[in-house]
Amino acid sequence: MASSKKDLQQQQSSSKGKWGVLLGAAFLMGSSAIGPGFLTQTAVFTDQLLASFGFVILMSIILDVGVQMNIWRIIAVSRMRGQDIANKVLPGLGYFLAFAVALGGLAFNIGNVGGAGLGLNVIFGMDARVGAIITGIIAIGIFLSKEAGAAMDQIARILGVVMIVLTLFVAFQSDPPVGEAITRTFAPTQLDVFAIITLVGGTVGGYITFAGGHRLLDAGISGKENLHYVTRSSITGVLIASIMRIFLFLAVLGVVVTGVKLDANNPAATVFLEAAGTIGYKMFGLILWAAGITSVIGAAYTSVSFLKTLSKWVDKNQKLVTIGFIIISTIIMVLVGQPATLLVVAGAVNGLILPIGLGVLLIAAYKKSIVGDYKHPLWLTIFGALVFIATAYLAIVTLIDKVPQLF
């Protein structure tokens, strides 16, 4: 009887631990998506499309779910990371994918550290570069802890909730036309396909698309027997980022419909200041810092997870390399700022990651040498193929647009 009770307690503890990891992976993906660029992007598009931006968000959520379900499921059943799957499909492609993710992760981490530094500047008035250094030290401390994975999950959950709650408060303060927003979500007066594709790339593009899937793999949650858990976690990750996007959309909408002009240099800050005064501005600083540091953690973790299976040394020294990744990002931010050329190149390369990664994994889903006897749902394949075409188009447009900027 005592043994049976002990077994039941162990099962409950194991189940609780698994759900903690699943939720942590979802928040890692969701909070990684909510970076400083996410805040600006949402404010700018809302200012342009007003209530009709709700339709753009709805379409992007549907496409995001399709992307994440495809990628996370195939990673889970193959029990391999994205770059290893790519090398199985086409030898050498995994190395390119790993390089692209690492380059994009490093460049955008410079921006993430900088954004977090600006957040501390808003809250405490300190120099933004000092704020960047403090943020880097905190991020390093997380990876130095004995249970770095659990610490990362917990930080992502806590800060993710903080960002959503604070943005919801400001959305209430701005008093947006909710009825019109709901109506235009399903019957828009303006339609911007480019905005939809851009939002998909901003939410599940680059390293973000693999962040949660790799986290679950590292935690041992993989195989067909865990697919229902993986699917729930992938959808939850998209919903976390989307809830934040919706609340921010409503907050911005409530401000711009009154005729307020957003500051082009920091449109999201204008919204919080106008809606809730000085307190709102300080809240924006906290959200900006939280968005920055969670993206720093997500980018560093995922970038190194791509490199570690391509190098035995990196695999053995994963924690050290991750810390080094954060240190380099912070030093470049403090000494150089945001180097324009690096960001332009990374932006162009980053645009290739989602279509290449998604396309390769869709091919892998039908290779028995990779997924065994797993049968990938046809509707998910069709869904994924449509997103592949759309994001490939955006990647080509991005390359054509950004490469000339280098000369």
FENNOR-V640571 format. One record per backbone hydrogen bond with DSSP energy under -0.5 kcal/mol. CO is the residue of the C=O (numbers start at 1). NH is the residue of the N-H. Records with the same first field share a line. If there is no record, write none. Layout:
CO: NH, NH
This chain:
1: 5
2: 6
3: 7
4: 8
5: 9
6: 10
7: 11
8: 12
9: 13
10: 14
11: 15
12: 16
13: 17
14: 18
15: 19
16: 20
17: 21
18: 22
19: 23
20: 24
21: 25
22: 26
23: 27
24: 28
25: 29
26: 30
27: 31
28: 32
29: 33
30: 34
33: 35
35: 39
36: 40
37: 41
38: 42
39: 43
40: 44
41: 45
42: 46
43: 47
44: 48
45: 49
46: 50
49: 52
50: 53
51: 54
52: 55, 56
53: 57
54: 58
55: 59
56: 60
57: 61
58: 62
59: 63
60: 64
61: 65
62: 66
63: 67
64: 68
65: 69
66: 70
67: 71
68: 72
69: 73
70: 74
71: 75
72: 76
73: 77
74: 78
75: 79, 80
76: 223
81: 85
82: 86
83: 87
84: 88
85: 89
86: 90
90: 93
92: 96
93: 97
94: 98
95: 99
96: 100
97: 101
98: 102
99: 103
100: 104
101: 105
102: 106
103: 107
104: 108
105: 109
106: 110
107: 111
108: 112
109: 113
110: 114
111: 115
112: 116
113: 117
114: 118
115: 119
116: 120
117: 121
118: 122
119: 123
120: 124, 125, 126
121: 125
127: 131
128: 132
129: 133
130: 134
131: 135
132: 136
133: 137
134: 138
135: 139
136: 140
137: 141
138: 142
139: 143
140: 144
141: 145
142: 145
145: 148
146: 148
147: 151
148: 152
149: 153
150: 154
151: 155
152: 156
153: 157
154: 158
155: 159
156: 160
157: 161
158: 162
159: 163
160: 164
161: 165
162: 166
163: 167
164: 168
165: 169
166: 170
167: 171
168: 172
169: 173
170: 174
171: 175, 176
172: 175
176: 178
177: 181
178: 182
179: 183
180: 184
181: 185
182: 186
183: 186, 187
192: 196
193: 197
194: 198
195: 199
196: 200
197: 201
198: 202
199: 203
200: 204
201: 205
205: 208
206: 209
207: 210, 211
208: 211, 212
210: 214
211: 215
212: 216
213: 217
214: 218
215: 219
216: 221
217: 220
220: 222
223: 226
224: 227
226: 230
227: 231
228: 232
229: 233
230: 234
231: 235
232: 236
233: 237
234: 238
235: 239
236: 240
237: 241
238: 242
239: 243
240: 244
241: 245
242: 246
243: 247
244: 248
245: 249
246: 250
247: 251
248: 252
249: 253
250: 254
251: 255
252: 255, 256
253: 257
255: 258, 260
256: 259
260: 262
263: 266
266: 270
267: 271
268: 272
269: 273
270: 274
271: 275
272: 276
273: 277
276: 279, 280
277: 281
278: 282
279: 283
280: 284
281: 285
282: 286
283: 287
284: 288
285: 289
286: 290
287: 291
288: 292
289: 293
290: 294
291: 295
292: 296
293: 297
294: 298
295: 299
296: 300
297: 301
298: 302
299: 303
300: 304
301: 305
302: 306
303: 307
304: 308
307: 310, 311
308: 315
311: 315
312: 316
313: 317
315: 318
317: 321
318: 322
319: 323
320: 324
321: 325
322: 326
323: 327
324: 328
325: 329
326: 330
327: 331
328: 332
329: 333
330: 334
331: 335
332: 336, 337
337: 339
339: 343
340: 344
341: 345
342: 346
343: 347
344: 348
345: 349
346: 350
347: 351
348: 352
349: 352, 353
350: 206, 353, 354
351: 355
352: 356
353: 357
354: 358
355: 359
356: 360
357: 361
358: 362
359: 363
360: 364
361: 365
363: 366
364: 367
366: 368
367: 370, 371
368: 372
371: 374
374: 376
377: 381
378: 382
379: 383
380: 384
381: 385
382: 386
383: 387
384: 388
385: 389
386: 390
387: 391
388: 392
389: 393
390: 394
391: 395
392: 396
393: 397
394: 398
395: 399
396: 400
397: 401
398: 402
399: 403
400: 404
402: 405
403: 406
404: 407
